[in-house]
Amino acid sequence: MSIHDIYGYLRTEIAKAISKSWKEISIPVGWEKIVLELEEPPFEKFGDLSLPTYKFAKMVKTTPMELAEIASEKLKLSFVKNVVVAEGYLNIFLNEGEIAKMLFNAIGEYGDSFGFLKTEEEEKIVIEHTSANPVHPLHIGTSRNAILGDTLARMLMKRGHRVQRRFYINDMGRQVATLAYGYIALGKPMPEGKPDHFFGTIYSITNAIIEIDRLKKEISDARKRGGREEYLRLQDELYDWLDALAKLEEKRKDFVEKLAKELSGRNHEKEILEIMRKYERREDEEIVKTVRFICEKVIEGFKETLSKVDVVFDKWDWESDLAWESIVSNVLDRARKSPYATTHKGAFALDLSYVQELREVREKIELPKTFKIPPLILQRSDGTTLYTTRDIAYSIVKFKDADKVINVIMSEQKLEQLQVKLALYALGFVRESLNLIHYSYEIVKIPGAKMSGRKGRYVDFDSLIHEAIARAFYEVEKRNPELPRDEKEKIAKAVGIGALRYALVSISATKPLVFKWEDVLSFERNSGPYIQYTYARAKNILKNFSGKVEFSKLNELDYSVFEEVKTRKLLMELIKFPWVFAKASDELRPEFIVEYAGKLADSFNSFYAKIPVLAEKDYRKKLAKLMLVKASEVVLKNILTLLGIVAPERM
């Protein structure tokens, strides 16, 4: 049986050999510590792997040079070509021929599944992602959530876990009630066009009218009080809302006029809260029917958008079902019997201060030492529950199907997610509390754009997809003007959507993502199109080869070809894929895959530009190069598969 995780195996065996050499002279350093310190040198002249021995010298009271010299003398492994000691670093050069045999044996055995290392600890994992409020279209911010969540699901499934993807329909909050308030005032017209866009316009207009009314009253009060600073601040805010309403009027003048008339002089806050209360308690079937209709239509629009980027869900969960099926009331009953039950600001709450001081909670939930969480209100004085209360109930539901739950939710909800974890612990759901992961992500920024869903100022995901495909079509036409139009459109769709998916997971989720078209659709540097273009190049070489590349012919290769610098670099990148995949999946870091993809594509393109493959006259050398190209094609396709991107055979 061949070695699948070649890079991981090499690192482990080298670490074990070093540990053994040190133990022979009574320097007890376990290989597990050594393997963590093995580095990839910044330049090839320093080897393929490097160990900074100074990190261990102080521990064992000797010099870095002595440690390095001892290890270098004993590092006699078949896959190690040379060892160089330099300034306390142990620089290790791998044997290209042996590495190539390992790679080709692994691909020969695992085929198109090469790189997808299976975990030894299979888990049932629920990933809840996207879960946008059903009040307007998905926008560029929620698109990051959707693609992050979907990519994590793909990675974890390939890792061997049983993954369930769930969408939480937030139909009980103020935003939905505000939309229902405006929709009812309009006389409940039938949706026109794409329903999420239709209702999004109503939502923004309703918000604008409500806010303008509020600000006019507050400005009047501020004028009476003589508060100049407050007056000017409120005036600026009013002008901003008036500007937003003017732009909305350009879309639907009829809606603006009718809502301005119908909502005039009404107590907006009271009526919106009344809709929320009646819906949660199911006291008014007409309200229930209307809210459900709105949400179902908006979700219909969501599904259409998500299908364009190949994002699917296994379950769509309604927030209201948690209330109507007594799941929320069961949580409240349990909370009332809890020693942490209290009253805060006249409402029923949980005092979580004692829970957060527990050592297990501090360590496993990773609470900052100075962090103090305020009491968590579970139920308002009017009997309605809060979003967090329903989220606690939903977490319990999700864990019925899972060992672990991952919530892909914006960083601004960090406090709410911590409260959910602590509340679960306080209510006796310890397993659930300790296995609930908040996968936090930051916003998407477009230079020069100021976005607000309430004001209708956002870049919707549909428009983003449309523009990506249109821009990709221009690039395809520029490169391949002779192709039939339907072929160009097919490639443009794959490239445009691939570009978006790649860009949205390209950097750490904990960092804001700056969206620039020149980066997203670049064919020259690390981007979706760049990886697709590299894959198409590899595919084209194999297509133009008259025979079939078979990894059973390893004894027919001339392994000297792997000594050439660019060929060697590509070989060394390829062996890392299984290791990178496992690390990225286990640590929930899709950006590791993106970073690796860029390095691999750079290596392949350098190889492609300088090394003749099909033109090689020597059969044994040609076969060796073709196997390297085939290995590159397999790995590039598997990277694109993980990221949910189509691998086109031509660009």
MARFIVO-458652 format. One line per 3 residues: their letters; for each residue x, z, y of C-alpha. Coordinates in steps of 0.2 Angstrom, whole numbers. Layout:
A = X/Z/Y ~ ...
//
This chain:
MSI = 0/0/0 ~ 7/-5/17 ~ 9/7/32
HDI = -5/4/44 ~ 1/15/59 ~ 18/8/59
YGY = 23/15/76 ~ 17/32/72 ~ 26/32/55
LRT = 42/27/63 ~ 41/41/76 ~ 37/54/63
EIA = 51/49/51 ~ 64/49/65 ~ 58/66/71
KAI = 59/73/53 ~ 76/66/50 ~ 82/73/67
SKS = 74/90/63 ~ 83/90/46 ~ 100/86/53
WKE = 98/101/65 ~ 92/113/52 ~ 108/109/42
ISI = 118/118/55 ~ 105/132/58 ~ 96/124/72
PVG = 78/126/67 ~ 67/114/77 ~ 52/108/69
WEK = 49/89/68 ~ 31/92/76 ~ 40/97/92
IVL = 52/83/92 ~ 40/69/89 ~ 31/74/105
ELE = 46/72/115 ~ 51/55/109 ~ 50/43/123
EPP = 49/24/126 ~ 64/20/137 ~ 61/11/153
FEK = 73/-3/149 ~ 77/-11/133 ~ 95/-8/134
FGD = 91/10/131 ~ 83/7/114 ~ 66/6/107
LSL = 64/25/106 ~ 73/39/115 ~ 75/58/113
PTY = 80/69/128 ~ 89/82/118 ~ 92/93/134
KFA = 74/98/131 ~ 79/108/116 ~ 97/113/121
KMV = 92/128/130 ~ 81/133/116 ~ 95/134/103
KTT = 109/138/115 ~ 120/123/113 ~ 123/107/123
PME = 112/91/124 ~ 127/81/119 ~ 131/91/103
LAE = 112/90/98 ~ 112/71/101 ~ 129/68/91
IAS = 123/78/76 ~ 107/69/75 ~ 115/52/77
EKL = 127/55/62 ~ 112/59/51 ~ 99/46/57
KLS = 102/34/42 ~ 85/26/40 ~ 82/8/34
FVK = 72/3/49 ~ 85/11/61 ~ 98/-2/67
NVV = 108/8/79 ~ 109/24/87 ~ 118/27/104
VAE = 121/44/112 ~ 121/43/131 ~ 121/58/143
GYL = 111/69/131 ~ 99/56/126 ~ 98/49/108
NIF = 94/31/110 ~ 87/23/95 ~ 87/4/91
LNE = 75/-2/77 ~ 79/-15/64 ~ 69/-30/69
GEI = 69/-38/51 ~ 62/-22/43 ~ 49/-19/57
AKM = 43/-37/55 ~ 41/-35/37 ~ 31/-19/40
LFN = 20/-28/53 ~ 16/-43/42 ~ 13/-33/27
AIG = 0/-22/36 ~ -9/-38/43 ~ -8/-46/26
EYG = -17/-30/19 ~ -29/-26/33 ~ -32/-43/40
DSF = -44/-44/55 ~ -46/-25/54 ~ -28/-22/58
GFL = -26/-8/71 ~ -42/0/68 ~ -36/16/60
KTE = -49/27/52 ~ -50/45/56 ~ -48/58/42
EEE = -61/69/51 ~ -77/59/53 ~ -90/66/65
KIV = -108/62/70 ~ -106/59/89 ~ -120/56/102
IEH = -115/47/118 ~ -127/48/132 ~ -123/36/145
TSA = -130/26/160 ~ -146/36/161 ~ -150/30/179
NPV = -165/36/188 ~ -179/23/185 ~ -182/20/204
HPL = -171/5/208 ~ -160/-8/199 ~ -144/-3/191
HIG = -130/-5/204 ~ -111/-6/203 ~ -109/13/202
TSR = -120/14/186 ~ -112/-1/179 ~ -96/9/177
NAI = -106/22/168 ~ -114/9/156 ~ -97/0/152
LGD = -88/17/150 ~ -101/24/138 ~ -103/8/128
TLA = -84/6/127 ~ -82/24/121 ~ -95/21/108
RML = -86/5/102 ~ -70/14/100 ~ -77/29/91
MKR = -86/18/79 ~ -71/8/75 ~ -62/25/73
GHR = -74/29/59 ~ -86/40/67 ~ -105/39/66
VQR = -110/36/84 ~ -128/36/92 ~ -130/29/109
RFY = -144/37/119 ~ -152/34/136 ~ -161/48/145
IND = -176/42/155 ~ -177/54/170 ~ -195/52/174
MGR = -199/70/180 ~ -188/71/196 ~ -191/70/214
QVA = -185/52/215 ~ -198/45/203 ~ -211/56/212
TLA = -206/48/228 ~ -208/31/221 ~ -225/35/214
YGY = -230/41/230 ~ -226/25/239 ~ -233/14/225
IAL = -250/23/225 ~ -250/21/244 ~ -248/2/242
GKP = -263/2/230 ~ -253/0/215 ~ -249/-19/216
MPE = -243/-28/200 ~ -224/-31/199 ~ -217/-47/205
GKP = -201/-54/199 ~ -189/-43/190 ~ -198/-26/190
DHF = -183/-14/193 ~ -179/-24/209 ~ -198/-24/214
FGT = -200/-5/212 ~ -182/-3/220 ~ -189/-10/236
IYS = -204/1/236 ~ -193/16/233 ~ -181/12/248
ITN = -195/8/260 ~ -205/24/255 ~ -189/34/258
AII = -185/26/274 ~ -202/30/281 ~ -202/48/275
EID = -185/51/283 ~ -189/43/299 ~ -204/54/301
RLK = -194/69/297 ~ -180/65/309 ~ -192/61/323
KEI = -199/79/321 ~ -182/87/320 ~ -176/77/336
SDA = -192/83/345 ~ -188/101/340 ~ -169/100/344
RKR = -174/93/362 ~ -185/108/364 ~ -171/120/359
GGR = -158/111/370 ~ -146/108/356 ~ -137/93/362
EEY = -124/91/347 ~ -138/93/335 ~ -149/81/345
LRL = -136/67/345 ~ -132/70/326 ~ -150/68/322
QDE = -152/52/333 ~ -137/44/324 ~ -145/48/308
LYD = -162/41/314 ~ -154/24/320 ~ -146/22/303
WLD = -163/24/294 ~ -171/13/306 ~ -158/0/303
ALA = -160/2/284 ~ -179/-1/287 ~ -177/-16/297
KLE = -166/-24/283 ~ -180/-19/270 ~ -193/-27/282
EKR = -184/-44/280 ~ -187/-42/261 ~ -205/-36/261
KDF = -213/-35/278 ~ -230/-33/270 ~ -224/-17/261
VEK = -216/-10/276 ~ -231/-13/287 ~ -244/-6/274
LAK = -233/9/269 ~ -230/14/288 ~ -249/13/290
ELS = -254/22/274 ~ -241/36/275 ~ -243/40/294
GRN = -248/58/297 ~ -247/64/279 ~ -238/79/272
HEK = -225/69/262 ~ -217/84/254 ~ -233/92/249
EIL = -239/76/241 ~ -223/72/232 ~ -222/90/225
EIM = -240/88/219 ~ -236/73/210 ~ -221/81/201
RKY = -232/96/196 ~ -246/86/190 ~ -235/75/180
ERR = -225/89/172 ~ -241/99/167 ~ -250/83/163
EDE = -265/89/173 ~ -269/72/180 ~ -270/57/168
EIV = -270/44/182 ~ -254/51/189 ~ -247/52/171
KTV = -252/34/168 ~ -245/28/185 ~ -228/36/183
RFI = -226/30/165 ~ -231/13/170 ~ -218/13/184
CEK = -204/20/173 ~ -208/8/158 ~ -207/-7/170
VIE = -190/-2/178 ~ -183/2/161 ~ -189/-16/156
GFK = -178/-22/170 ~ -163/-11/165 ~ -164/-18/147
ETL = -163/-35/153 ~ -148/-32/164 ~ -139/-22/151
SKV = -142/-36/138 ~ -132/-48/149 ~ -116/-37/146
DVV = -120/-33/128 ~ -124/-14/131 ~ -137/-8/118
FDK = -145/9/114 ~ -151/17/98 ~ -163/29/107
WDW = -172/30/123 ~ -177/48/127 ~ -191/53/139
ESD = -187/68/150 ~ -206/71/151 ~ -207/72/132
LAW = -196/87/132 ~ -209/96/143 ~ -225/89/134
ESI = -218/93/117 ~ -215/111/121 ~ -196/110/120
VSN = -193/115/137 ~ -206/130/136 ~ -196/136/120
VLD = -180/136/130 ~ -189/146/144 ~ -196/158/131
RAR = -179/161/124 ~ -172/163/141 ~ -184/177/145
KSP = -179/187/130 ~ -161/185/134 ~ -151/199/142
YAT = -145/187/155 ~ -163/184/162 ~ -165/188/181
THK = -174/183/197 ~ -164/173/210 ~ -172/168/226
GAF = -189/173/220 ~ -188/161/204 ~ -184/164/186
ALD = -165/162/182 ~ -151/166/171 ~ -136/176/177
LSY = -121/168/169 ~ -108/178/177 ~ -105/189/161
VQE = -105/174/150 ~ -91/165/160 ~ -80/180/158
LRE = -79/179/139 ~ -62/174/133 ~ -69/161/121
VRE = -79/153/135 ~ -64/153/147 ~ -53/145/134
KIE = -64/132/126 ~ -75/127/141 ~ -59/127/151
LPK = -67/137/166 ~ -55/139/181 ~ -50/158/182
TFK = -57/159/200 ~ -72/149/197 ~ -89/158/199
IPP = -105/150/194 ~ -121/156/204 ~ -137/161/194
LIL = -145/146/186 ~ -163/144/192 ~ -174/138/177
QRS = -191/138/184 ~ -198/137/202 ~ -211/149/208
DGT = -225/136/206 ~ -221/135/188 ~ -212/118/188
TLY = -194/117/180 ~ -178/110/186 ~ -168/96/180
TTR = -155/108/173 ~ -168/117/163 ~ -173/101/155
DIA = -155/96/152 ~ -153/112/142 ~ -168/107/131
YSI = -161/89/129 ~ -144/95/124 ~ -152/105/110
VKF = -162/89/104 ~ -146/79/104 ~ -137/91/94
KDA = -149/89/80 ~ -141/73/76 ~ -123/77/81
DKV = -107/87/78 ~ -102/82/96 ~ -111/76/111
INV = -103/66/125 ~ -112/65/142 ~ -105/51/153
IMS = -110/58/170 ~ -103/57/187 ~ -91/70/193
EQK = -103/76/207 ~ -113/84/193 ~ -98/95/187
LEQ = -107/111/191 ~ -123/106/183 ~ -114/102/167
LQV = -105/118/167 ~ -121/127/169 ~ -129/118/155
KLA = -114/123/144 ~ -114/142/149 ~ -133/142/147
LYA = -132/135/130 ~ -119/149/125 ~ -130/163/133
LGF = -145/157/123 ~ -136/158/107 ~ -132/139/105
VRE = -113/142/104 ~ -109/127/93 ~ -118/116/105
SLN = -110/124/120 ~ -92/122/113 ~ -95/104/108
LIH = -103/97/123 ~ -91/86/133 ~ -94/81/151
YSY = -85/64/152 ~ -84/64/171 ~ -81/48/181
EIV = -79/44/199 ~ -87/31/210 ~ -84/13/212
KIP = -79/8/230 ~ -80/-10/237 ~ -69/-11/253
GAK = -80/-12/269 ~ -96/-8/260 ~ -106/8/263
MSG = -119/11/249 ~ -135/21/247 ~ -148/19/234
RKG = -161/28/245 ~ -158/16/259 ~ -158/1/248
RYV = -139/-2/252 ~ -131/-6/235 ~ -123/-20/226
DFD = -135/-22/211 ~ -128/-25/194 ~ -138/-41/192
SLI = -130/-49/207 ~ -113/-43/202 ~ -115/-52/185
HEA = -121/-68/193 ~ -107/-68/205 ~ -94/-65/192
IAR = -100/-79/181 ~ -101/-91/197 ~ -83/-87/202
AFY = -77/-89/184 ~ -86/-106/183 ~ -76/-112/198
EVE = -60/-106/189 ~ -65/-115/173 ~ -69/-131/182
KRN = -53/-131/191 ~ -43/-129/175 ~ -53/-140/163
PEL = -63/-153/174 ~ -65/-164/159 ~ -76/-152/149
PRD = -95/-154/147 ~ -105/-144/159 ~ -113/-133/145
EKE = -96/-129/138 ~ -90/-124/155 ~ -105/-113/157
KIA = -102/-105/141 ~ -84/-101/145 ~ -88/-95/162
KAV = -101/-83/155 ~ -88/-76/143 ~ -75/-75/157
GIG = -86/-68/171 ~ -94/-54/160 ~ -77/-50/152
ALR = -69/-48/169 ~ -82/-35/174 ~ -81/-25/158
YAL = -62/-25/158 ~ -61/-20/177 ~ -74/-6/175
VSI = -63/3/161 ~ -46/-2/168 ~ -41/14/176
SAT = -44/32/172 ~ -62/38/174 ~ -57/52/184
KPL = -50/41/198 ~ -61/31/210 ~ -61/12/206
VFK = -59/0/220 ~ -67/-16/216 ~ -59/-32/222
WED = -64/-49/215 ~ -46/-56/217 ~ -40/-42/204
VLS = -55/-43/193 ~ -54/-62/190 ~ -35/-64/191
FER = -28/-76/178 ~ -10/-71/182 ~ -10/-52/179
NSG = -19/-38/169 ~ -37/-42/169 ~ -51/-48/157
PYI = -48/-66/160 ~ -29/-64/158 ~ -31/-56/141
QYT = -44/-69/136 ~ -32/-83/142 ~ -18/-76/132
YAR = -29/-75/116 ~ -34/-93/119 ~ -16/-98/120
AKN = -12/-90/103 ~ -27/-98/96 ~ -22/-115/102
ILK = -5/-114/94 ~ -12/-109/77 ~ -26/-123/79
NFS = -12/-136/82 ~ -2/-130/66 ~ -7/-141/52
GKV = -6/-128/39 ~ -12/-110/36 ~ -2/-95/41
EFS = -2/-83/26 ~ 7/-66/26 ~ 11/-67/8
KLN = 26/-78/11 ~ 37/-65/18 ~ 52/-70/7
ELD = 52/-87/15 ~ 55/-81/33 ~ 71/-81/43
YSV = 71/-64/51 ~ 85/-68/63 ~ 72/-76/75
FEE = 67/-58/79 ~ 83/-54/87 ~ 80/-65/101
VKT = 75/-54/116 ~ 57/-61/120 ~ 53/-62/102
RKL = 59/-45/98 ~ 49/-38/113 ~ 33/-45/107
LME = 36/-39/89 ~ 39/-21/96 ~ 23/-21/106
LIK = 13/-27/92 ~ 17/-13/80 ~ 10/0/93
FPW = -8/-6/93 ~ -14/6/79 ~ -6/21/87
VFA = -12/16/104 ~ -30/13/97 ~ -30/30/88
KAS = -24/40/104 ~ -36/31/116 ~ -50/35/104
DEL = -46/53/100 ~ -43/57/119 ~ -57/46/125
RPE = -46/36/136 ~ -51/17/136 ~ -39/14/150
FIV = -25/16/137 ~ -31/1/128 ~ -31/-9/145
EYA = -14/-4/149 ~ -7/-9/132 ~ -17/-25/133
GKL = -8/-30/149 ~ 9/-26/141 ~ 5/-36/125
ADS = -1/-51/135 ~ 14/-51/147 ~ 26/-50/131
FNS = 16/-64/123 ~ 16/-75/138 ~ 35/-73/141
FYA = 37/-78/123 ~ 26/-93/124 ~ 35/-99/140
KIP = 52/-98/132 ~ 51/-99/113 ~ 47/-116/104
VLA = 35/-112/90 ~ 27/-129/84 ~ 42/-138/90
EKD = 54/-128/79 ~ 63/-139/66 ~ 69/-125/54
YRK = 54/-121/42 ~ 59/-103/39 ~ 61/-99/58
KLA = 45/-109/62 ~ 35/-99/49 ~ 42/-82/56
KLM = 37/-87/73 ~ 19/-93/68 ~ 17/-76/59
LVK = 21/-67/75 ~ 8/-78/84 ~ -5/-75/71
ASE = -2/-56/73 ~ -4/-58/92 ~ -20/-67/90
VVL = -27/-53/78 ~ -22/-39/90 ~ -28/-48/106
KNI = -45/-52/98 ~ -47/-34/92 ~ -43/-27/109
LTL = -56/-38/116 ~ -68/-33/103 ~ -65/-14/107
LGI = -69/-18/125 ~ -85/-28/121 ~ -78/-44/128
VAP = -80/-62/120 ~ -63/-70/114 ~ -65/-88/119
ERM = -55/-101/109 ~ -52/-111/125 ~ -52/-107/144
//
